[in-house]
Amino acid sequence: MEVSRYRPGEDDEPVLQGYDVPLMPDWAVLDGLNYIKDQLDGSLSYRWSCRMGVCGSCGMTVNGEPRLTCGTFLTEYGDGPVRIEPLKGFPVIRDLVVDIDDFLAKLSSVRPWLVREGEDLPLTTEYAQTPEQLEAYRQYSMCINCMLCYSACPVYVLEPDFLGPAAIALAQRYNLDSRDMDDRFDVLNLEDAVWGCTFVGECTRACPKHVDPAEAIQRYKLTAALRSVLPWSRR
């Protein structure tokens, strides 16, 4: 395996370092990284947690593509080499660890919670949904915030102010929820939000949970256009 190493104070820029890792039939790339850290070089830094494709923390660039390392197997690459680098588009803190503060701020900016108007907390009323109402937003709720779509997005890599695929898809998850009373027009109808998307579609291709951020963005473009013409239109 070839692994990107960057040690602040020692390296001026990231460098690739090679390691001999056994090609085990049931090993994911993450297992290879754990082997390096446990057996060869304990100074290697990277993020991981659940190893089940749920937490989203082990996203990295594997042979040039953004992938979850817990769900990407060494056998997919034959005898190698397998090159592991940090996610593109994010500042590197150390080795394979990237700074996600900007991403978290963008997620927070879309108000990722149910917005109710004219009701005092705590809410005591139950708002039941039909299966059809659930299906309207269900796919967007599957996002695990792994940031692979951001790394795959050419707009975000070139324009860091772009709100980004996951944040817009998350906004749509709540916009399409029958219990929500917001439309997040103020944060989505901007040049750095839905109108910044050039519809390349790499975000959708990269998503390990089959969320379609590209669709969410295009759908909200239509919503925003209708809202501009018909101000009373909310959804």
Secondary structure, 3 states (H helix, E strand, C coil): CEEEECCCCCCCCCEEEECCCCCCCCCEHHHHHHHHHHHHCCCCCCCCCCCCCCCCCCEEEECCEEEECCCCEHHHHCCCCCEEECCCCCCEEECCEECCHHHHHHHHHCCCCCCCCCCCCCCCCCCCCCHHHHHHHHHHHHCCCCCHHHHHCHHHHHCCCCCCHHHHHHHHHHHCCCCCCCCCHHHHCCCCCHHHCCCCCHHHHHCCCCCCHHHHHHHHHHHHHHHHHCCCCCC
